[in-house]
């Protein structure tokens, strides 16, 4: 029973220490985008065709390209991105050392040992 109580106390201490920590994620704030309305050709009075006319400035002409040329025309932008990266690294390390020591004479006993 004492062990369960100790575990529960330890677990509640850990959870409460985490709960008191700083908030890393700020609250969501929705952005407002206010667009200025342009003067569209279809809304202007002079773009209305006169009686009996076949031409209107609100629509593309017969010999015009169909790309966006007026205020309010829809423009589609397609972005095609390609990224390529490569890398190479190598390291070569070598060490060469040698030492030698000789005794020429030690109280005249070196020739006797050889």
Backbone bond lengths (Angstrom), bond angles and torsions (degrees), N, CA, C in turn:
res aa  C-N    CA-C-N  psi(-1)  N-CA   C-N-CA  omega(-1)  CA-C   N-CA-C  phi
1 X - - - 1.454 - - 1.528 110.33 -
2 X 1.319 114.97 -40.81 1.456 120.20 -179.21 1.533 110.59 -65.08
3 X 1.334 115.13 -36.42 1.467 120.39 -179.60 1.533 110.56 -67.66
4 X 1.318 118.33 -40.62 1.466 121.78 177.97 1.525 111.11 -64.55
5 X 1.324 115.83 -40.50 1.455 120.43 178.76 1.527 110.70 -64.26
6 X 1.330 116.48 -40.93 1.462 121.08 178.67 1.534 110.65 -65.18
7 X 1.332 116.93 -41.74 1.474 120.71 177.63 1.524 111.60 -63.70
8 X 1.324 116.11 -43.65 1.462 120.22 179.86 1.519 110.83 -64.37
9 X 1.317 117.05 -40.29 1.457 121.31 178.37 1.530 110.83 -65.74
10 X 1.317 117.23 -42.63 1.462 121.72 178.60 1.529 111.07 -65.02
11 X 1.331 116.86 -41.92 1.463 120.65 179.82 1.527 111.21 -66.56
12 X 1.322 117.16 -41.20 1.471 119.26 178.95 1.526 110.69 -67.62
13 X 1.330 118.15 -34.33 1.469 120.91 177.07 1.528 110.52 -65.87
14 X 1.331 117.18 -41.65 1.474 120.54 178.43 1.523 111.17 -64.92
15 X 1.318 117.01 -45.13 1.461 120.20 -178.61 1.521 111.79 -67.03
16 X 1.313 117.32 -37.99 1.466 118.67 179.85 1.525 111.22 -71.40
17 X 1.321 118.53 -31.15 1.470 119.48 177.67 1.526 110.88 -69.72
18 X 1.328 117.77 -33.74 1.465 121.08 177.19 1.524 110.51 -72.15
19 X 1.308 117.09 -37.32 1.466 120.82 -178.15 1.520 112.19 -68.43
20 X 1.304 117.86 -25.37 1.459 121.11 -178.83 1.521 112.77 -87.94
21 X 1.313 117.38 1.66 1.464 120.65 -177.85 1.517 112.14 -72.44
22 X 1.328 116.54 171.20 1.473 120.44 -178.72 1.524 111.65 -71.15
23 X 1.311 116.16 153.87 1.461 121.14 176.27 1.516 108.35 -85.99
24 X 1.310 116.66 123.33 1.454 120.90 -178.08 1.524 112.24 -91.65
25 X 1.325 117.17 -20.88 1.461 120.58 -177.88 1.522 108.01 -110.41
26 X 1.325 115.25 122.09 1.462 119.54 179.33 1.526 110.28 -76.96
27 X 1.287 115.44 158.60 1.461 120.82 178.42 1.527 109.60 -65.96
28 X 1.324 116.42 145.01 1.461 121.81 -177.99 1.521 109.90 -71.20
29 X 1.312 115.18 130.13 1.458 120.76 176.76 1.523 106.97 -121.18
30 X 1.317 115.82 114.89 1.452 120.12 -176.96 1.521 110.51 -72.18
31 X 1.321 115.40 136.74 1.461 120.62 -179.85 1.523 110.63 -83.50
32 X 1.288 114.47 148.24 1.460 119.67 174.53 1.508 108.06 -110.55
33 X 1.294 115.96 128.33 1.455 120.59 178.03 1.522 107.79 -112.57
34 X 1.285 115.71 115.87 1.457 121.41 179.43 1.523 108.32 -105.78
35 X 1.293 115.14 108.58 1.458 120.64 179.93 1.524 109.67 -96.33
36 X 1.293 115.19 137.69 1.457 120.81 177.52 1.531 107.65 -81.78
37 X 1.302 115.50 124.84 1.457 118.78 179.31 1.515 109.56 -71.54
38 X 1.309 115.11 131.08 1.455 120.26 177.99 1.520 110.89 -85.10
39 X 1.282 115.09 175.76 1.462 120.32 177.71 1.527 107.23 -92.14
40 X 1.304 115.37 102.68 1.454 120.40 -176.48 1.520 110.25 -83.40
41 X 1.313 114.93 146.23 1.461 120.41 -176.99 1.524 111.54 -63.69
42 X 1.322 116.80 -34.74 1.462 119.22 -178.02 1.523 111.81 -70.93
43 X 1.335 118.50 -23.37 1.461 121.63 -177.47 1.521 112.52 -88.19
44 X 1.318 117.97 -15.95 1.466 120.38 -178.00 1.530 110.27 -76.88
45 X 1.299 114.96 146.66 1.463 120.00 -179.08 1.517 112.85 -69.45
46 X 1.348 117.52 -35.35 1.468 119.00 -177.56 1.524 112.46 -74.55
47 X 1.334 116.73 -10.76 1.460 117.74 179.16 1.529 112.05 -83.13
48 X 1.314 116.38 -12.45 1.466 118.76 176.57 1.525 108.75 -69.63
49 X 1.301 116.95 132.42 1.470 118.67 -178.02 1.525 111.30 -68.86
50 X 1.302 114.59 145.13 1.464 118.32 175.64 1.523 108.54 -72.88
51 X 1.312 115.87 163.73 1.462 118.99 -176.36 1.529 109.98 -63.26
52 X 1.301 115.45 129.28 1.458 120.77 179.08 1.517 113.78 86.39
53 X 1.336 118.98 0.83 1.465 121.93 -177.80 1.524 110.78 -88.18
54 X 1.310 115.04 146.03 1.461 120.50 176.68 1.528 111.72 -98.48
55 X 1.332 118.16 -8.77 1.462 122.66 -173.65 1.524 110.54 -108.73
56 X 1.335 115.91 137.93 1.463 122.11 175.36 1.525 108.12 -139.17
57 X 1.345 117.25 140.96 1.463 120.43 178.42 1.522 112.17 -75.07
58 X 1.316 117.18 -12.43 1.457 120.35 -178.43 1.519 112.59 -78.62
59 X 1.296 117.95 -17.29 1.470 121.19 179.85 1.518 109.04 -121.24
60 X 1.316 115.08 157.33 1.464 119.71 179.77 1.522 110.15 -68.04
61 X 1.317 114.66 148.17 1.453 119.52 178.84 1.522 111.38 -75.94
62 X 1.313 115.31 171.67 1.459 120.22 -177.52 1.529 112.01 -70.22
63 X 1.311 117.50 -31.43 1.455 120.70 -177.04 1.532 112.46 -104.59
64 X 1.317 118.20 8.85 1.464 121.57 -179.14 1.518 110.96 -89.57
65 X 1.328 113.63 155.39 1.453 120.12 172.49 1.527 107.86 -74.74
66 X 1.312 117.83 152.54 1.464 120.55 -175.11 1.526 113.04 -90.21
67 X 1.308 118.02 15.81 1.464 119.15 177.69 1.533 110.54 -76.96
68 X 1.325 114.88 167.16 1.464 120.68 -177.38 1.523 110.08 -72.89
69 X 1.334 116.50 120.96 1.461 120.99 -179.95 1.524 111.98 -129.22
70 X 1.314 117.75 -16.14 1.458 120.39 -177.07 1.524 110.58 -110.73
71 X 1.320 116.39 163.76 1.460 121.20 174.39 1.519 108.16 -65.92
72 X 1.318 115.58 131.20 1.457 120.31 179.02 1.513 113.65 97.80
73 X 1.338 118.36 -10.21 1.460 120.38 176.58 1.524 109.21 -69.62
74 X 1.314 115.88 145.44 1.455 121.49 -177.98 1.523 109.40 -81.73
75 X 1.333 115.60 132.81 1.461 121.72 178.49 1.520 107.83 -118.62
76 X 1.317 116.56 128.37 1.454 122.15 178.02 1.521 108.08 -107.58
77 X 1.315 116.20 124.16 1.462 121.46 -179.53 1.519 107.78 -112.26
78 X 1.313 116.01 121.85 1.459 121.17 178.54 1.524 107.85 -108.64
79 X 1.321 115.84 124.96 1.456 121.22 -179.88 1.520 107.95 -112.63
80 X 1.306 115.86 121.96 1.456 121.98 177.81 1.524 107.16 -115.23
81 X 1.306 115.78 112.29 1.459 119.90 -174.46 1.519 109.46 -116.65
82 X 1.315 115.58 136.92 1.452 121.57 177.86 1.518 108.01 -133.89
83 X 1.295 116.40 128.57 1.464 120.41 179.12 1.518 108.69 -126.11
84 X 1.311 115.91 137.94 1.455 121.34 179.76 1.521 107.83 -138.54
85 X 1.298 115.95 134.15 1.460 119.53 179.80 1.518 109.27 -142.17
86 X 1.296 115.54 147.76 1.455 120.20 175.67 1.518 108.41 -147.43
87 X 1.281 115.18 155.95 1.458 119.37 -179.82 1.514 110.45 -151.25
88 X 1.305 115.97 155.93 1.446 121.00 -179.80 1.520 107.46 -147.15
89 X 1.293 116.08 138.27 1.457 119.99 177.59 1.522 108.95 -146.07
90 X 1.292 116.11 141.88 1.461 120.01 175.89 1.521 108.62 -144.62
91 X 1.302 114.24 151.37 1.454 120.66 179.74 1.520 108.41 -136.66
92 X 1.299 116.39 132.84 1.455 120.65 177.07 1.520 107.23 -127.28
93 X 1.298 115.34 126.64 1.450 120.73 -177.35 1.518 108.18 -131.82
94 X 1.303 117.02 130.77 1.464 120.22 176.92 1.519 109.11 -141.92
95 X 1.303 113.66 152.99 1.458 119.39 179.51 1.522 107.62 -143.94
96 X 1.294 115.36 136.06 1.460 120.47 178.88 1.518 107.70 -135.44
97 X 1.284 115.27 123.18 1.463 118.82 177.10 1.523 108.86 -144.10
98 X 1.285 114.92 147.97 1.473 119.91 177.44 1.522 108.99 -145.26
99 X 1.291 113.48 148.66 1.459 120.26 178.27 1.525 108.48 -138.68
100 X 1.271 114.40 149.24 1.471 118.87 174.50 1.523 108.92 -145.34
101 X 1.281 113.79 148.01 1.470 120.02 178.20 1.531 108.49 -139.75
102 X 1.268 116.01 139.42 1.466 120.43 179.70 1.516 109.42 -132.34
103 X 1.286 112.79 150.20 1.459 119.52 172.31 1.517 107.64 -113.21
104 X 1.265 115.73 123.45 1.455 119.46 -179.80 1.534 111.00 -86.75
105 X 1.275 113.71 -36.98 1.475 114.61 179.68 1.523 109.38 -156.36
106 X 1.285 115.67 137.16 1.454 121.95 175.22 1.532 106.67 -134.53
107 X 1.240 112.75 87.54 1.462 120.85 -178.30 1.525 111.79 55.43
108 X 1.340 115.84 28.13 1.459 119.98 178.05 1.506 114.11 78.86
109 X 1.353 119.48 10.61 1.462 122.06 -177.46 1.527 113.52 -93.17
110 X 1.329 119.28 -15.94 1.467 121.43 -177.45 1.528 110.73 -62.27
111 X 1.317 121.99 -46.50 1.464 118.96 177.76 1.522 112.37 -62.25
112 X 1.295 118.89 -27.07 1.458 120.77 -179.76 1.522 111.27 -74.40
113 X 1.334 117.58 -29.75 1.472 121.27 179.92 1.521 110.01 -75.62
114 X 1.321 117.69 -35.05 1.466 120.81 -178.30 1.472 108.21 -74.02
